[in-house]
Amino acid sequence: MPETRTPVQPPGGGYRIGADVGGTFTDVVIELPDGSFESTKVLTTYEDGPETGILQGIEQIASEQGIDLADVEQIIHGTTLATNALIQRNGAKTALVTTDGFRDVIETRTEGRFEQYDLNIVLPTPLIERKDRYTVPERLNARGEVLIPFDEAAAQQVIETIAAERYEAVAVGFIHSYTNGTHERRFRDMLIARLPDIAVSISSEVSPQMREFERFNTVC
């Protein structure tokens, strides 16, 4: 067990603590009154959520430095967990719901390529496989005006499929929703009414920008 120091009172303000949650370890650093830094390391917690490891690390470094947690005025945290999940493709089982006719946008991509003249280029695998992409009849124009009304009956059928397939999360990206998110919000409301515990993101809130490829990938 580390030696517990006599509590010290920070002059002119509280302590600042930073926490970095990695795939294996959570590192916690504290800035001391003399401008020096001390750190500690704990295992990253998955079952209880990464915040548990952060709290354990904060309590551990406070004990090691003899600091009263009431004197901590700022906690800053960051994590690579989302990046790791993206790279390793081991995140939640996710479905993409989009406008009829645009199921393959994230696979057909755009004409832009990182190696423009490489005829044998290998493009990244789409974040969501084709079997996990669903469509709903609806359509807006670039001004956000309704061309095809949102088909609630078809949307409900998609929602029942999502329930049957036991998806953990749903990404919703409709054409031109950055100008009018009404259809996306309606689908989200219907989905949550049927599956209140499911995680759902809509592109009109996550990335309200034009260009479907970029917006759909961001919401996924």
N, C-alpha and C positions, 0 to 999 in steps of 0.2 A: 504494500500500500504506500502511495506517495505521502511524504510528510506534509501535514496541513500547516500552513503559515498563519501567523497572527493577522487577523483582518486589518486591512489598511483602508483609509478613507481617501478617495481620489480628490485631489485639490482642484477646485474650479469646475467640477463637472463629473459626470459618470463615466463608466468604462464603455468601450466599444468592443463588440464581439462579432467575429465573422465565422460563418460555417460553410463548408463546401461539401456537398453530399456526392460522393463518387459511387461507382458500381460496387466496390468492396468496402471502402472505408469512408467515414465522415470525419473530416478534419475541422477542428475548431481552434481559432486564434483569438487571443485577447490582446488589446493594446493597453499597456500599463502607463501609469502617470509619468514615468520618466521617458516615455516615447519608445521603449523597448517592447518586444512582442514575445509572448509565450504561446505554445500550441499543445494540443493533445489530439489523440486519435481514438475513435471508437468504431466498431463494426457498423456498417450501414444496415438499417433495419428495413425489412421488406414486409413481413407479415403484419406488423403493427403500424406501418407507414413510415416514410423517411423522417417525418417530424419527430418520431420517438428517439431516433439516433441523435438528432440535433439537440434535443433537450437533455439527453444523457451526457453528451459531450459538454454542453454548457455547465451542467451541474458538476461534472468531473473537473473541468478547468477552474471553476470557481472554488472548489474544494482544495485543489492543488495550490492555488494562489492565495487562499485565505480571503476571498472576496465575497461580500454580501451581494446576492443577486439583486437586491433592491437598489444597488448602486450602478447597475447596468442601464445605460440610457439609450443604447442603440444596438440592434442586432441586424446584421446583414448576412444574407444567405444566397448561395447559388448552387446549381446542381448540374451534373452531366447525365442524369438518369434519362431525361427525355432524348438527348442525343444518342445515348447508348441504345435505347429502345428502337430508335429510328434506324441506326446502322445495323443492328443485329436482327431487326424485323421480329422482335419478340414482344411487341406491345399487345394491347387488348384486341380481341377479335372484333374487327370493325367492318361495317357496311357503308357503302357510299350510295346515296340516293340523289339522282339528278333528273334533268329534263329528258323526256322521250327523245331519242335520237342522239344523245350526247353521252351515252354510257362509256364510250371508249376515248373520251377526250384525254384522260391522263395517260393513255397508252399511245395514241397517235401523236401526241405532243404537238410541237410547232415546227416550223421549218428551221428554226435556230438549232445549231448543234455545236458542241464544244470542240469538235474536230470537223470543220466544215467540209473538207475534201477527202475524208477517210471513207472509202466505199464499204469498208468492213467494220465500221464502228459498232461497238456493242453498247447499247443504251441502257441506262439503269432500269431495273425491273420496277413496274408501277407499285406504288405503296399498297394498293388494294387490288387483289386479283379480280379478273372479270366475273367470276362466279359470285363475287361478293358485291357486285354493283347492280343497282336496281333503278328503274326509271318510273316517272309519274307523268302523265299527260298534263302539261301546263306550258305556257310560253309568254314571256314578256318581250317587248322590243327594247331598243337601247335607251328609250326615254322612260322606261318603267311602266309603259301602258300594256294592259292585258290583251294579248292576241288570242290565247287559248286559256280559258278559265281553269283554275286548279281543280283537278278531278279527285274529289274526296273519296269516292268509292274505290278508285284504283289505288289511292294512297293508303286506304285502310287495308287493302289486300297486301300491299308491300309491308305494312306494319305487322300483319299477321305472319308473314314469312319471316320477318326479322325476329319475331317472338319464337317461332318454331325452330329457327336455326340457332337460337341462343346467342345472338350477338351481344357483346359487352358494350359496344359504343357504335354510334352512327354519325356519319358526316353527311351534311346536306349541302348540295351545291346546285342551284338552279341557274339557268341562263339569264344574264342581265339582272341578277338579284341585287347587285351593288347599287342599282338605281331604285329598287323597290323590293324590300325584303318580306313583303306580306305573305307570299306563298311559302317561303321557307319557314317563317314563324308559325304559319298555320300547320304545316307538317310537323314541326316540333311539338306544338300543343297537342296534336292528335297522338303523336308517338308517346309523349309523357303521360297522357291520359291512359294509355294502354300499358305502358311499361314505365312506371314512375321512377324506378331506380336506374334506368339506363343513362349512360353519358351521351349527350347529343351536342354537336356543334354545328352552327349554320354559317355559311360563308359570308353572308351579308353583315355579320357581326365580327367574325374573325378577320376577314380581309376584304372589306368593301371596295375592291378595285376591279377595273375592267380586265379582261383577258382570263378566259375560263381555265386554261391549263394551270396557270400560276395560282389562281384563286382556289381551284378544286384541290390541288396538291397541298396548299396551306391548310385548308380545313380538315384534310385527312390526317 
